Amino acid sequence: MCLAVAGRIVEVEGEDLARSGDLVVGGERRVVNLAMVPDAGPGDWVLFHAGYALEVLSEEDAGELLRLHREIAESAP
């Protein structure tokens, strides 16, 4: 099973296939490749998995995804 996570971009570096971004995820910073979301920039929410941002999310969708992740984590044995 794969799990994608929402994170907000705080900084972008590089260009084209080497474009990467620092994301804030649950209070932690992660670096992910942004090559597949060329229009994403600081302040945008992205869905990422295995070090790659897959799509840009609306703030509402990101909030709902984060809420669902918390709900799952709280219900785990």
C-alpha positions as MATLAB code, in Angstrom:
seq = 'MCLAVAGRIVEVEGEDLARSGDLVVGGERRVVNLAMVPDAGPGDWVLFHAGYALEVLSEEDAGELLRLHREIAESAP';
ca = [
       0.000    0.000    0.000;
       1.228    3.479   -0.861;
       0.471    6.578    1.144;
       0.768   10.083   -0.266;
       1.012   13.024    2.121;
       0.139   16.713    1.846;
       2.791   19.347    2.513;
       3.123   23.098    2.020;
       6.053   24.404   -0.030;
       8.194   26.946    1.823;
      11.165   27.201   -0.538;
      12.016   26.173   -4.130;
      15.457   25.550   -5.629;
      16.778   24.395   -8.988;
      15.165   24.099  -12.392;
      13.436   21.535  -14.603;
      14.107   17.941  -13.505;
      16.387   19.116  -10.682;
      13.720   21.422   -9.215;
      13.142   20.680   -5.547;
      11.241   22.198   -2.690;
      11.354   22.305    1.071;
       7.958   21.327    2.458;
       6.506   21.612    5.929;
       4.752   18.405    6.916;
       3.404   18.055   10.439;
       5.914   20.590   11.729;
       8.873   18.865   10.029;
      10.688   19.928    6.872;
      11.124   17.560    3.945;
      12.808   18.007    0.587;
      10.905   16.678   -2.432;
      11.389   16.807   -6.177;
       8.991   19.263   -7.870;
       9.660   18.321  -11.521;
       6.117   16.941  -11.989;
       4.466   20.121  -10.650;
       6.321   22.870  -12.540;
       3.852   25.619  -11.585;
       3.997   24.930   -7.833;
       5.720   27.511   -5.670;
       6.069   28.738   -2.099;
       2.755   28.691   -0.255;
       1.251   25.947   -2.438;
       0.123   22.618   -1.044;
       1.276   19.479   -2.864;
       0.550   15.789   -2.580;
       3.828   13.838   -2.420;
       5.039   10.272   -2.168;
       8.519    8.724   -2.117;
      10.236   12.085   -2.473;
       8.208   13.356   -5.456;
       5.392   15.897   -5.525;
       2.578   14.423   -7.618;
       0.023   17.233   -7.811;
      -0.891   20.645   -6.460;
      -3.755   20.605   -3.944;
      -6.206   23.301   -2.967;
      -5.963   24.422    0.639;
      -9.342   22.795    1.301;
      -8.257   19.431   -0.137;
      -4.981   19.538    1.785;
      -6.857   20.279    5.023;
      -9.253   17.384    4.424;
      -6.386   15.008    3.678;
      -4.537   16.059    6.838;
      -7.739   15.612    8.867;
      -8.197   12.091    7.485;
      -4.575   11.174    8.249;
      -5.051   12.353   11.878;
      -8.291   10.384   12.161;
      -6.613    7.210   10.906;
      -3.634    7.676   13.233;
      -5.896    8.230   16.244;
      -7.939    5.108   15.517;
      -4.924    2.800   15.076;
      -4.477    0.212   17.837;
];
